[in-house]
């Protein structure tokens, strides 16, 4: 593999907290700014070669809402969770914004929506990390919630699986869960109940891949529930998000050590240092230019070109 080329793209406010990324249908990358209550857009013209096109920012209606994870929706918009005010947000590619209050927002009982993904049923599915539930919202804003067997399990990331169901990590329960679009839930305990699964992504091999943040491992689970784990060289690196690469590898952020990691198809691990110290990389996504982008909570957006260009 050619040594990747790494550079950092700044955001206007270094304290805004880039947190999660998603490729939009407009060919741009969209990023949540968790500390500023804004959504950022990196235009397609700024992607090849890490160019200089300006990052656009769109303020939300509440600066303290805590926009967290973001995903492309079935309606051509980007959908995201607002962890600190119990709402689901939607931003169209023209920058127009809507938000939808969840049931707990009216009661004052925080549910803290976090992960979000599109489902095979044309709705958005999300995790309610503080409430121990999985939520579903239609593009018209109709919300349904499904309680988990363990209320304090802290559901984190969620993604669509190859079997048509939604899969999610249970950070405090040491398990991976599955929910059908009809609401049937299954849980798969991991070998180490204290491994702290967080990030989750569908793999090109028909399995689901996840990070174990407290154990320093990358895990793989088949749709039948068979688990394989891959220890990382630095067990204290705290892997956070993971995504499948076009190269057949699995790329992940090392939150504690400021690195991006790569797990090759044959199980070899590589690691790439990010510029500066204390960057705290969280979400990551591949752009339309084939490069990998990582949101650095303290440092902007990193661009890593696996081809070395």
N, C-alpha and C positions, 0 to 999 in steps of 0.2 A: 504494500500500500504506500502511495506517495505521501510524504509528510504534509499534513494539512496546513493551510495558511490561515492564520487567526488574526482578526482585527476587531476593534470595538467601535460601534456606532453610537455616538452620544445622543441623549435625549435632552430637551431644553432645560428641564429641572432635574439635576442629579439626585435630588431627594424624593422624587416622585414615586420611586419604587416599582420599576418594571417587574412584572411577576409571571405572567403567562402569555403565550403566543399561539396564534392560529393563522393559517393561510386562508385568505378570503377568496370569494369567487371573482373578485376584481383583479386578482394577481398581486395584491398587496399583502403585507403581513400586518396583523392587528395585535395589539399588546395592551394588557391591562396595567394600569398604574395604580397599585394598591394603596399607596400612601396619599395620593393626590385626588383620588376620585375622578380619574379621567381615563379615556381610552385613546391610545395612540395608533396611528396608521403610518406605516413605512411604505411609501409608494413603490410600485414596481420599478420605476425608473431608478430608484435608489438601491436596488438589489444587486444587479450584476456587478461583480468586482467590489461590492461594498461602497458604491458611489456616494454622492453627496446630496442627493435630493432631500429636501427638508422633511422632518417628521411632523405630521399633523397631529394635533391633539384636540379631543372633544371633551369638554367638561360635562360631568353628570350633574343631576339636580341636587346632589348632596355630597359634599367633598369628603365626608367621612364614611361613605357607604362601603368602602373596601372591595372594589371590583377584584375578583380572584381569577377563576379559570374561565376560559373563553373557547368557543367552538363555532364552526360554520354551521348554520342552520339549514333546514330543508327549504326555506323560503327565500334564500339568497341574501340573508342578513347574518350578522354575527350575534350570538347569544352568550351571555356571561352571568356569572353569579355575583351577587352583592352580599358578601359575607357578614357585613356589619350592620345592615339594616333590613335583612330578611326580604330581599327582593330579587327577582330575576330581570336582567336587563337585555335589551335588544338594540343594536345599532345597525342601521342600513348602511350600505356602501356610500351613500351620499352624506352620511354624518347625522341623519335624523335619529333621534333616540326616544325609546319608550321604556317603561319599567312596569313590572307587575308585582304587586304585594302578595306575599305568601300568607297563609292563614295565621301563622304565629305573629306576624307583624302587627296585627290588630290587638293581640292579647298581651304584648310585652314580654312574651316568653320566647327568647331567642332560639332560632333553629339553625342559623349559620349555614346557609347554602354554600357549597364549595365546588365539587366537581360537576361537570355538565357535558352532555354528549347527545348527539342526535340518534334517535332510534329508528328501527325499521318500519315503525308505524307512523312516521312523519311527525312525531312529537319530539320534544326535548326532555331528556331525563337528567335528574340532578340528585346529588347527595345532600342530606341535611345533617351536617356533621355533629351539631350539638343536640339534635333531637332523636337521632337513631332511626331515621326514616329515609326512604327513597321517594323522590318526587317526580311527577310528570306534568309538563305544561304543554298545551297545544299552542300553535302559532297564533291562535286567537286569545290566549291568556287563561284558558281553563286549567285549573290546577287539581291534581289528585295526588294523595300521599299514601305510602304503603309502609307500615311500621315493620321494623326488623325484630327478630327474636331477642336481640340484646340491645337495650336502649342506649347503653353507654359505649357502643362499639366504635363510634367515631368513623362513619363511612367517609372516605376521602375521594379518590379519583373514580371516575366511571367512564366506560367506553362500550361501544357496540361490539359484540362478539360475532364471529363468523357463523354462529348458530341462530342468529336473529334475536338473541336475548341481549340484555345489558349486564355487564360484569363490573364489579366494583371492589375496592379494597376496604377492609375494616381494620383501621390502624390500631385500635386498642384491643381488638379481639384476636389479632393474629390470624386473620382468615381472609379469604377471597369469597365474594358473594356473587350470585347470579339471580337476576329477576327477569321473567318473561314479560312480554308486552301486555300480558293478561294479569300480571301482578303476582305470579307464583315465585316464591323465593327459596333458594337453596344456598347453604353455606358450606364452604370447604375449609376446614381448619388447616393451617400450615404446620409443618413439623415443629417449629419454634413459636410458641404462643406469644413471645415477647419480641418478635422480629420487627414489628411496626410497619406493615406494608402501607405504601402511600401511592406512588406513581403507578400507572397502568396503561398499557397500550396493546392493541391487537397486532399480532405478528404476521409476517408473510407466510409463516408455516402453519397457520390455522390454529395456533395456540394464543394465549394471553401472557404477556410479559409484565413483570411488576418489580418495584424496588422494595427492599427491606431496609428502611432508614436507620433503625436502631441496631441491626445486625450486620450492616455493610455487605449485603448480598443482592444479586439480581435473581429473580425467580421466574419460572415458567410453569404455567398450568394449562393442561389440555382441557377441552370442553367436557371431557369425562372426569375431570378432577385429579388427574395425575400430576404431581408436583416434582420439579427438578430445580435445584438451587445452585448458583454459581457464586462462590465467595470472591470478594474483591481483595486486591492486594492490601488496601488500607481499610480495615474493618470500621474505622472511625470516620470515614469520609462522608457518611450520611447521604446516600443516594436518594434523590428526591423524585424527579420526573424521568420518564423513559419514553422513547419513540423508536419505531422501526425505520431503518434507513433504506434507501434505494440500493445500497450495497449488500443487503441481506444481513447487516449487523444491527445491533441494538445500542443506541446512544442514550446516555443518561447524564444528568447533572449531579455533581458531587458538592452538595450544599456547604458542608463544613470546611472543605479544603480548597474551594475556588477552582475546580477543575471540571472538564467535560470528559466523560469516560466512554469507551467503546467496547462492546462485547462482540467478538467476531462469531460467525456461524460455527466455528470449531471450538469455541469456548475460551479463546485468548482475550485478555483484557489489556487495553491501551488507555492512557490517560494524557490529557492535554491541559497544561496550565493556562489559566486566564490571566489577563493583565491586571496588575495592581494586587492589593491584598484586601480581604474581606468583601469580595464582590457578591457573595451569596447567590449563586446561580439557582434558579428555580425552573420555570417552564422552558420548553424548547420545541422547535418545529422546523421541518424542512421547508425552504422557500421554493418558489417556482424556478429559481436559478440553480437548484440542486444543492445549495449550501445549507448548512445547519445554523439556525439562529437560536440563541439562548438569552433569556431575560435575566439580567443581573440586577437584583434588588438594590445593590449599591454599585452601580457602574455602567448603566446603559444597556445596550443590546450587543452581544458578541456574535460575530459571524465567523464560522469555521467552514472553510472550503475543503472537503475531503479530497478533492482532486489536486489541491495545492495551488489553485489559481487565484 
